[in-house]
Amino acid sequence: MKKRNICLASLSALALNSMPLFAQSRPNVIFILADDLGYGDLECYGAKNVKTPNVDQLADEGCRFNNAFAVASTSTPSRYSLLTGEYSWRKEGTDIAPGDAAMIVKPDQFTVADVFKSKGYATGAIGKWHLGLGAETGKQDWNAPLPMGLGDLGFDYSYIMAATADRVPCVFLENGRVANWDPSAPIKVSYDAPLPGELIATEHPELCYNLKSAFGHNQAIVNGIGRIGYMTGGGKALWKDENIADSIVAHAVNFIKTHQKEPFFMYLATNDIHVPRFPNQRFRGKSGMGLRGDAIVQFDWSVGEVMKTLKQLKLDDNTIVILTSDNGPVVNDGYDDKAAEMLNGHSPAGPLRGNKYSAFEGGTHIPFIVRWKGHVKPGTQSDALISQIDLLATMAELTQTRIPTGAARDSKAQWSVWTDQKDEGRDYVVEQALDHTLSVRTSEWKYIEPSDNPTRVMANENVETGYLPTPQLYNVKTDIHENTNVADQNPALVFDMQTLLRQIRKGQK
């Protein structure tokens, strides 16, 4: 592994001024990561058809960022990057993971959780994981404690979904073992072929009584919904999709209550807006946009429950809350939930072109809100360019933690920017599309490298990929929708952006 030192002596004066505040107050930190929540899906970001009062209040009490980016337009690589501070495209095996993937973040890697653990914080991960478990893909014994898990990555406590709701195994794992494991229904999982005696959605669509598959998602059937992958067993450990949010929130609230007397860091990754969208009945019909809109309302409720708990315990003044999304939105993603038909003018990506999976802005341009009462000016907005790749170094800057040599090679300390004390953010951000096409974006220009992938539109998902065999250049300051490719008119600028991207790949930037 190539090694380097990150020198904390180079922190800005503004950031240094915040250090005594940390030493005195040791604030709690909650990082809320929504799943497939688009730039235009929140009321405070311009959504018209769905109400998100709890997230809006968070924005009113903190700073809302207008130019924030995930590293990748899909889940696994995005999450890998924000937890490790390393671009996912630097490491093999960081594409969308199956539910039985081996651990993608390895125990010898330094993570955001390690930052806080090194400072004596209680650390927890709750919700969607999707970064693999165990030592070998497909070799997990789901009926016994896993020999490798989140405890090896700096998390004292974990209550997680192995992957995501549309992939087996459809169970929660608590501290490395299946929660509520049922010895009368031992779990077997396969991503190769159906298991003996298993009824699958392709052969028995009538058993998909909760949601029908539109494409894919037609293998194992759990809770009347087809999934990706095959599974038998589980019994009382199997989740009910309508209760997933309740379970995640209950464990998040319990984690806060358990550690209210000590500083804590909680990575809270919700599932609501990712397919299969099957919100609890009490949220049905609340958005007027069907299941996807109702899932956004459910997500907003989840945020509200966390904030209510902090206030009840008198912890809200000394808790930093960061809310964002893992990638852009997608409407049609495998289930017949009428999401597209019921948008009613709603634009999940707001003014942006493209969606999840895409090289266009809609794939990675995401909501980002930071709240720390008394330290982040309430009701503010920032146009600074920021990236989730900087989470690790920024938290290390806040906590005065030395990052080990060679770790978080792409992460940069941005505390003064994230708390709106400094207007200028990154010089550039890097975006990764589904096929590994990279883009580099400054505050004014967006360059998308040529792609050999001929897919211009993902037919089933109805997503523009942004792939072209020739360079693309957009002036995103005047053309935020990326309508006009001006690469041919600006060859010198294209060359400069290509050079920058090449230097980033080599680790020279």
C-alpha positions as CSV (number, residue, x, y, z in Angstrom):
1,M,0.0,0.0,0.0
2,K,1.3,3.4,-0.9
3,K,1.7,5.5,2.3
4,R,1.6,9.2,3.1
5,N,1.1,11.4,6.1
6,I,-1.8,13.8,6.6
7,C,-0.5,16.8,8.4
8,L,-3.0,18.4,10.7
9,A,-0.7,21.4,11.2
10,S,-2.0,22.8,7.9
11,L,-5.5,23.3,9.2
12,S,-7.0,26.7,8.5
13,A,-7.1,29.2,11.3
14,L,-10.9,29.0,11.4
15,A,-10.7,25.3,11.9
16,L,-8.1,25.6,14.6
17,N,-10.3,28.0,16.5
18,S,-13.0,25.3,16.6
19,M,-10.7,22.8,18.3
20,P,-11.1,24.0,21.9
21,L,-14.8,23.7,21.3
22,F,-14.4,20.0,20.6
23,A,-12.0,19.5,23.5
24,Q,-14.5,21.1,25.9
25,S,-17.8,19.7,24.6
26,R,-16.8,16.4,22.8
27,P,-20.0,16.6,20.7
28,N,-21.9,13.5,19.6
29,V,-22.0,13.0,15.8
30,I,-24.8,11.4,13.9
31,F,-24.3,10.8,10.2
32,I,-27.7,10.1,8.5
33,L,-27.3,8.5,5.1
34,A,-30.5,8.2,3.1
35,D,-30.8,5.6,0.3
36,D,-31.6,6.8,-3.3
37,L,-32.8,10.2,-2.1
38,G,-32.5,12.7,-4.9
39,Y,-31.5,16.3,-4.9
40,G,-35.1,17.3,-5.6
41,D,-36.8,14.9,-3.2
42,L,-36.8,17.2,-0.1
43,E,-39.1,20.2,0.4
44,C,-36.1,22.3,1.5
45,Y,-34.5,21.6,-1.9
46,G,-37.5,22.5,-3.9
47,A,-39.8,19.5,-3.8
48,K,-43.4,20.5,-4.4
49,N,-45.4,17.3,-3.9
50,V,-44.0,15.8,-0.7
51,K,-43.7,17.3,2.7
52,T,-40.5,16.8,4.7
53,P,-41.0,19.0,7.8
54,N,-38.4,17.3,10.0
55,V,-35.6,17.4,7.4
56,D,-36.6,21.0,6.6
57,Q,-36.3,21.9,10.3
58,L,-32.8,20.4,10.3
59,A,-31.9,22.7,7.4
60,D,-33.5,25.6,9.2
61,E,-31.3,24.9,12.2
62,G,-28.1,24.4,10.2
63,C,-26.5,24.8,6.8
64,R,-27.9,23.4,3.5
65,F,-25.3,22.7,0.8
66,N,-26.2,23.2,-2.9
67,N,-23.1,21.7,-4.5
68,A,-22.5,18.5,-2.5
69,F,-21.6,15.2,-4.2
70,A,-21.4,11.5,-3.5
71,V,-18.4,9.8,-5.0
72,A,-20.4,7.3,-7.0
73,S,-23.9,7.0,-8.5
74,T,-24.5,3.6,-6.9
75,S,-24.6,2.4,-3.3
76,T,-21.7,0.2,-2.6
77,P,-18.9,2.3,-4.1
78,S,-20.4,5.5,-2.6
79,R,-20.5,4.0,0.9
80,Y,-17.0,2.5,0.6
81,S,-15.6,5.9,-0.3
82,L,-17.3,7.9,2.5
83,L,-16.3,5.4,5.2
84,T,-12.7,5.0,4.1
85,G,-11.7,8.2,2.4
86,E,-10.5,6.3,-0.6
87,Y,-12.1,6.5,-4.1
88,S,-13.8,3.3,-4.8
89,W,-12.5,3.1,-8.3
90,R,-9.0,2.6,-6.8
91,K,-10.0,-0.8,-5.4
92,E,-11.3,-3.9,-7.2
93,G,-14.6,-5.4,-6.0
94,T,-16.4,-2.2,-4.9
95,D,-19.2,-2.4,-7.4
96,I,-22.8,-3.1,-6.3
97,A,-22.4,-6.0,-3.9
98,P,-24.6,-9.1,-3.6
99,G,-26.0,-10.0,-0.2
100,D,-23.4,-12.7,0.4
101,A,-20.3,-10.6,-0.5
102,A,-17.2,-10.8,1.6
103,M,-16.2,-7.7,3.5
104,I,-15.2,-5.0,1.1
105,V,-13.8,-2.7,3.7
106,K,-11.0,-4.8,5.3
107,P,-10.2,-4.8,9.0
108,D,-6.7,-3.3,8.4
109,Q,-8.3,-0.2,6.8
110,F,-8.8,2.9,8.9
111,T,-12.5,4.1,8.9
112,V,-14.6,7.0,10.1
113,A,-15.6,4.8,13.0
114,D,-11.9,4.3,13.9
115,V,-11.6,8.1,14.1
116,F,-14.1,8.3,16.9
117,K,-13.2,5.1,18.6
118,S,-9.6,6.4,18.9
119,K,-11.0,9.3,20.9
120,G,-13.0,7.2,23.3
121,Y,-16.4,7.5,21.6
122,A,-19.0,4.8,21.6
123,T,-19.6,3.9,17.9
124,G,-22.6,2.4,16.2
125,A,-23.8,1.4,12.7
126,I,-27.5,1.0,12.2
127,G,-29.5,0.3,9.0
128,K,-28.3,-0.6,5.5
129,W,-24.7,-1.8,5.2
130,H,-24.2,-3.2,1.6
131,L,-20.4,-3.5,2.0
132,G,-20.1,-7.2,2.6
133,L,-19.7,-9.4,5.6
134,G,-17.4,-12.3,6.5
135,A,-14.1,-13.3,5.1
136,E,-15.3,-15.1,1.8
137,T,-18.1,-14.4,-0.6
138,G,-20.8,-17.0,-0.4
139,K,-19.1,-18.8,2.5
140,Q,-21.0,-17.1,5.4
141,D,-22.8,-19.4,7.9
142,W,-25.8,-17.2,8.6
143,N,-26.7,-19.5,11.5
144,A,-23.6,-18.7,13.6
145,P,-21.7,-15.6,14.6
146,L,-19.7,-14.2,11.6
147,P,-15.9,-14.3,12.2
148,M,-15.5,-10.9,10.6
149,G,-17.8,-8.0,10.8
150,L,-18.3,-4.4,11.7
151,G,-16.6,-4.9,15.1
152,D,-13.4,-5.2,13.1
153,L,-14.0,-1.8,11.4
154,G,-14.3,0.4,14.5
155,F,-18.0,-0.1,15.3
156,D,-18.7,-1.1,18.9
157,Y,-22.3,-1.9,18.0
158,S,-24.1,-2.8,14.8
159,Y,-27.7,-3.6,13.8
160,I,-27.6,-3.9,10.0
161,M,-29.1,-5.3,6.8
162,A,-26.4,-7.3,5.1
163,A,-27.0,-5.6,1.8
164,T,-30.2,-3.9,0.9
165,A,-33.9,-4.7,1.0
166,D,-34.1,-6.1,-2.5
167,R,-31.3,-8.7,-1.8
168,V,-31.2,-11.8,0.4
169,P,-30.6,-12.5,3.2
170,C,-33.7,-10.7,4.4
171,V,-32.7,-10.5,8.0
172,F,-31.1,-8.0,10.4
173,L,-27.7,-8.8,12.0
174,E,-26.9,-7.5,15.4
175,N,-23.2,-7.5,16.3
176,G,-22.3,-10.1,13.7
177,R,-25.1,-12.6,14.1
178,V,-28.7,-12.8,12.8
179,A,-31.1,-11.0,15.1
180,N,-33.9,-13.2,16.4
181,W,-32.3,-16.2,14.8
182,D,-34.8,-19.1,14.6
183,P,-33.2,-22.5,15.2
184,S,-36.3,-24.2,13.6
185,A,-35.6,-22.4,10.3
186,P,-31.9,-22.4,9.5
187,I,-30.9,-19.9,6.9
188,K,-29.4,-20.9,3.5
189,V,-28.4,-18.3,0.9
190,S,-27.3,-18.7,-2.7
191,Y,-26.6,-16.3,-5.6
192,D,-26.0,-19.1,-8.0
193,A,-29.2,-21.3,-8.2
194,P,-32.5,-21.9,-6.4
195,L,-32.2,-23.9,-3.2
196,P,-34.0,-27.3,-2.8
197,G,-37.7,-26.8,-2.1
198,E,-37.6,-23.0,-2.7
199,L,-40.5,-21.4,-4.5
200,I,-39.2,-18.5,-6.7
201,A,-40.9,-15.5,-8.2
202,T,-40.3,-16.4,-11.8
203,E,-42.3,-19.6,-11.3
204,H,-44.8,-18.4,-8.7
205,P,-45.6,-14.7,-9.4
206,E,-48.9,-15.2,-7.6
207,L,-46.9,-15.4,-4.3
208,C,-45.7,-11.9,-4.8
209,Y,-48.8,-10.5,-3.1
210,N,-47.2,-7.3,-1.7
211,L,-45.3,-6.1,-4.7
212,K,-45.0,-7.5,-8.2
213,S,-41.6,-7.5,-10.0
214,A,-41.3,-5.4,-13.1
215,F,-37.9,-6.7,-14.1
216,G,-35.3,-8.6,-12.2
217,H,-36.1,-9.1,-8.5
218,N,-37.8,-12.4,-9.3
219,Q,-35.9,-15.0,-7.4
220,A,-36.5,-15.6,-3.7
221,I,-39.9,-14.6,-2.3
222,V,-39.9,-13.0,1.2
223,N,-42.9,-11.2,2.7
224,G,-44.7,-11.5,-0.6
225,I,-42.0,-9.6,-2.5
226,G,-39.5,-11.0,-5.0
227,R,-35.8,-10.5,-4.3
228,I,-32.4,-10.8,-5.9
229,G,-30.7,-14.0,-4.8
230,Y,-32.1,-17.3,-3.4
231,M,-32.9,-18.0,0.3
232,T,-34.6,-20.5,2.5
233,G,-35.3,-20.5,6.2
234,G,-35.2,-17.5,8.5
235,G,-38.5,-18.0,10.2
236,K,-39.1,-15.3,12.8
237,A,-35.9,-13.6,11.9
238,L,-37.2,-12.5,8.5
239,W,-38.0,-8.9,8.3
240,K,-41.4,-7.4,7.2
241,D,-40.6,-4.6,4.8
242,E,-43.4,-2.4,6.3
243,N,-41.5,-2.5,9.6
244,I,-38.0,-2.0,8.5
245,A,-38.0,1.8,9.2
246,D,-39.5,1.2,12.7
247,S,-36.8,-1.4,13.5
248,I,-34.0,0.8,12.4
249,V,-35.3,3.9,14.2
250,A,-36.0,1.9,17.4
251,H,-32.4,0.6,17.5
252,A,-31.0,4.1,16.7
253,V,-33.1,5.6,19.5
254,N,-31.9,2.9,21.9
255,F,-28.3,3.5,20.9
256,I,-28.7,7.2,21.8
257,K,-30.3,6.4,25.1
258,T,-27.7,3.8,26.0
259,H,-24.8,6.2,25.4
260,Q,-26.4,9.5,26.5
261,K,-23.8,9.9,29.3
262,E,-20.8,9.5,26.9
263,P,-19.8,10.9,23.5
264,F,-21.1,8.8,20.6
265,F,-20.8,8.5,16.9
266,M,-23.7,6.8,15.0
267,Y,-23.7,5.9,11.3
268,L,-27.5,5.7,10.6
269,A,-28.2,4.4,7.1
270,T,-31.9,4.3,6.3
271,N,-33.5,2.1,3.5
272,D,-36.9,3.8,2.8
273,I,-36.6,5.1,-0.7
274,H,-34.6,2.1,-2.1
275,V,-36.7,-0.6,-3.7
276,P,-38.8,-2.5,-2.7
277,R,-40.6,0.6,-1.5
278,F,-43.1,-0.7,1.0
279,P,-43.6,1.9,3.8
280,N,-45.6,1.3,6.9
281,Q,-49.4,1.6,6.5
282,R,-49.5,4.7,8.6
283,F,-47.5,6.6,5.9
284,R,-49.6,5.3,2.9
285,G,-51.3,8.0,0.9
286,K,-49.4,10.8,2.7
287,S,-47.6,12.1,-0.3
288,G,-50.0,11.7,-3.1
289,M,-47.2,10.1,-5.1
290,G,-47.7,6.5,-4.3
291,L,-45.2,4.2,-2.5
292,R,-42.0,6.2,-3.4
293,G,-43.4,9.5,-2.2
294,D,-44.8,7.8,0.9
295,A,-41.3,6.3,1.6
296,I,-39.9,9.8,1.6
297,V,-42.5,10.8,4.2
298,Q,-41.4,7.7,6.2
299,F,-37.7,8.8,6.0
300,D,-38.7,12.2,7.2
301,W,-40.4,10.6,10.2
302,S,-37.3,8.7,10.9
303,V,-35.2,11.9,11.1
304,G,-37.9,13.4,13.3
305,E,-37.7,10.5,15.8
306,V,-34.0,10.8,16.1
307,M,-34.1,14.6,16.6
308,K,-37.0,14.2,19.1
309,T,-34.9,11.8,21.1
310,L,-32.0,14.2,21.2
311,K,-34.2,17.0,22.4
312,Q,-35.8,14.8,25.1
313,L,-32.4,13.8,26.4
314,K,-31.1,17.4,26.2
315,L,-28.4,16.3,23.8
316,D,-29.5,18.3,20.7
317,D,-27.3,21.3,21.5
318,N,-24.2,19.1,21.7
319,T,-24.8,16.8,18.7
320,I,-23.6,17.4,15.2
321,V,-26.1,16.0,12.7
322,I,-25.1,15.5,9.1
323,L,-27.8,14.3,6.6
324,T,-27.1,13.3,3.0
325,S,-27.8,10.5,0.4
326,D,-25.7,7.8,-1.0
327,N,-26.4,8.6,-4.6
328,G,-29.1,10.1,-6.9
329,P,-32.7,8.9,-7.3
330,V,-34.2,6.3,-9.5
331,V,-37.9,5.9,-10.2
332,N,-38.3,2.6,-12.0
333,D,-35.9,0.1,-10.4
334,G,-37.5,-3.3,-10.7
335,Y,-40.9,-3.3,-9.0
336,D,-44.4,-2.5,-10.3
337,D,-44.9,0.3,-7.7
338,K,-46.3,2.9,-10.2
339,A,-43.6,5.4,-9.1
340,A,-43.2,7.0,-12.5
341,E,-46.9,7.2,-13.1
342,M,-47.5,9.0,-9.8
343,L,-44.8,11.6,-9.9
344,N,-47.4,14.3,-10.7
345,G,-44.8,16.7,-11.8
346,H,-42.3,15.9,-9.1
347,S,-38.7,15.8,-10.2
348,P,-36.6,13.6,-8.0
349,A,-33.4,15.0,-9.3
350,G,-34.6,18.6,-9.2
351,P,-33.1,20.6,-12.1
352,L,-30.4,17.9,-12.8
353,R,-30.1,15.6,-15.8
354,G,-29.7,11.8,-15.2
355,N,-30.4,9.7,-12.1
356,K,-28.9,6.9,-10.1
357,Y,-26.4,5.0,-12.2
358,S,-25.7,8.0,-14.5
359,A,-22.6,10.0,-15.3
360,F,-24.8,13.1,-15.4
361,E,-25.2,15.3,-12.3
362,G,-28.4,13.5,-11.2
363,G,-26.3,10.5,-10.3
364,T,-24.1,12.0,-7.6
365,H,-25.3,15.6,-6.9
366,I,-27.1,15.0,-3.6
367,P,-28.6,16.8,-0.6
368,F,-26.3,17.6,2.3
369,I,-27.2,19.4,5.5
370,V,-25.0,20.1,8.6
371,R,-26.5,21.1,11.9
372,W,-24.6,21.9,15.1
373,K,-26.5,24.2,17.3
374,G,-24.6,27.3,18.4
375,H,-21.7,26.5,15.9
376,V,-23.3,26.4,12.5
377,K,-25.4,29.5,11.7
378,P,-29.0,28.4,11.4
379,G,-30.9,28.8,8.1
380,T,-27.8,29.3,6.0
381,Q,-27.0,28.0,2.5
382,S,-23.6,27.3,0.9
383,D,-22.6,27.0,-2.7
384,A,-19.2,25.6,-1.8
385,L,-18.2,22.5,-3.7
386,I,-18.0,19.5,-1.3
387,S,-17.7,15.7,-1.5
388,Q,-18.5,12.8,0.8
389,I,-15.0,11.5,0.2
390,D,-13.9,14.1,2.8
391,L,-16.0,12.7,5.7
392,L,-13.1,10.9,7.3
393,A,-10.5,13.6,7.1
394,T,-13.0,16.2,8.2
395,M,-14.0,14.2,11.3
396,A,-10.3,13.7,12.0
397,E,-9.8,17.4,11.8
398,L,-12.7,18.0,14.2
399,T,-11.5,15.5,16.7
400,Q,-7.8,16.3,16.3
401,T,-7.1,12.7,15.3
402,R,-4.0,11.7,13.4
403,I,-4.8,9.6,10.4
404,P,-2.5,6.6,10.0
405,T,0.1,6.8,7.2
406,G,-1.4,5.6,4.0
407,A,-5.0,5.7,5.1
408,A,-7.8,7.9,3.6
409,R,-5.6,8.9,0.7
410,D,-8.2,10.9,-1.1
411,S,-9.9,12.6,1.9
412,K,-9.3,16.2,2.7
413,A,-10.1,18.1,5.9
414,Q,-13.0,20.5,5.2
415,W,-14.4,21.3,8.6
416,S,-14.5,25.1,8.2
417,V,-16.3,24.6,4.8
418,W,-18.8,22.0,6.2
419,T,-19.7,24.4,9.0
420,D,-20.1,27.3,6.6
421,Q,-17.2,29.3,8.1
422,K,-15.4,29.3,4.8
423,D,-17.0,29.9,1.4
424,E,-14.5,28.1,-0.8
425,G,-14.7,24.4,-0.9
426,R,-12.9,21.9,-3.0
427,D,-11.3,22.8,-6.3
428,Y,-12.9,19.8,-7.9
429,V,-14.9,16.6,-7.1
430,V,-14.8,13.3,-8.9
431,E,-17.9,11.4,-9.8
432,Q,-18.2,7.7,-10.8
433,A,-20.9,6.2,-13.0
434,L,-22.2,2.6,-13.0
435,D,-19.7,1.5,-15.7
436,H,-16.8,3.3,-14.0
437,T,-16.8,6.3,-16.3
438,L,-15.3,9.1,-14.3
439,S,-16.2,12.8,-14.3
440,V,-14.4,15.7,-12.8
441,R,-16.3,18.8,-11.8
442,T,-15.3,22.2,-10.7
443,S,-17.6,25.0,-9.6
444,E,-18.0,26.0,-13.2
445,W,-17.1,23.0,-15.5
446,K,-18.0,19.3,-15.7
447,Y,-15.9,17.0,-17.8
448,I,-17.1,13.4,-18.5
449,E,-14.5,11.1,-20.0
450,P,-15.2,9.0,-23.1
451,S,-16.9,5.7,-22.4
452,D,-16.7,2.5,-24.6
453,N,-20.1,1.4,-23.1
454,P,-22.7,1.9,-25.9
455,T,-25.7,2.1,-23.5
456,R,-27.1,5.6,-23.8
457,V,-30.3,4.8,-21.9
458,M,-30.9,2.0,-19.4
459,A,-34.1,0.8,-20.9
460,N,-35.8,-0.7,-17.9
461,E,-34.9,2.0,-15.5
462,N,-35.4,4.8,-18.1
463,V,-32.1,6.4,-17.0
464,E,-29.8,8.4,-19.3
465,T,-26.3,7.0,-18.6
466,G,-24.3,10.0,-19.9
467,Y,-22.0,7.6,-21.8
468,L,-20.5,8.8,-25.0
469,P,-17.4,7.7,-27.0
470,T,-16.2,11.3,-27.2
471,P,-15.4,13.8,-24.4
472,Q,-18.1,15.9,-22.9
473,L,-17.8,19.3,-21.3
474,Y,-20.6,21.3,-19.7
475,N,-20.6,24.7,-18.2
476,V,-22.6,23.7,-15.1
477,K,-22.8,27.3,-13.8
478,T,-25.0,28.3,-16.8
479,D,-26.1,24.9,-18.0
480,I,-26.9,22.9,-14.8
481,H,-29.0,20.4,-16.8
482,E,-26.0,19.6,-19.0
483,N,-27.9,20.2,-22.3
484,T,-25.0,21.6,-24.4
485,N,-21.8,19.7,-24.8
486,V,-19.2,22.4,-25.5
487,A,-16.1,20.1,-25.7
488,D,-15.5,20.9,-29.4
489,Q,-15.5,24.6,-28.7
490,N,-13.1,24.4,-25.8
491,P,-10.2,22.0,-26.7
492,A,-7.7,23.6,-24.3
493,L,-10.1,23.4,-21.4
494,V,-10.9,19.7,-22.2
495,F,-7.1,19.0,-22.3
496,D,-6.8,20.7,-18.8
497,M,-9.6,18.6,-17.4
498,Q,-8.2,15.4,-18.9
499,T,-4.9,16.2,-17.3
500,L,-6.5,16.9,-14.0
501,L,-8.3,13.6,-14.1
502,R,-5.2,11.8,-15.1
503,Q,-3.3,13.3,-12.1
504,I,-6.1,12.4,-9.8
505,R,-5.9,8.8,-11.0
506,K,-2.2,8.7,-10.3
507,G,-2.6,10.2,-6.8
508,Q,-0.8,13.4,-7.8
509,K,-3.8,15.6,-6.9
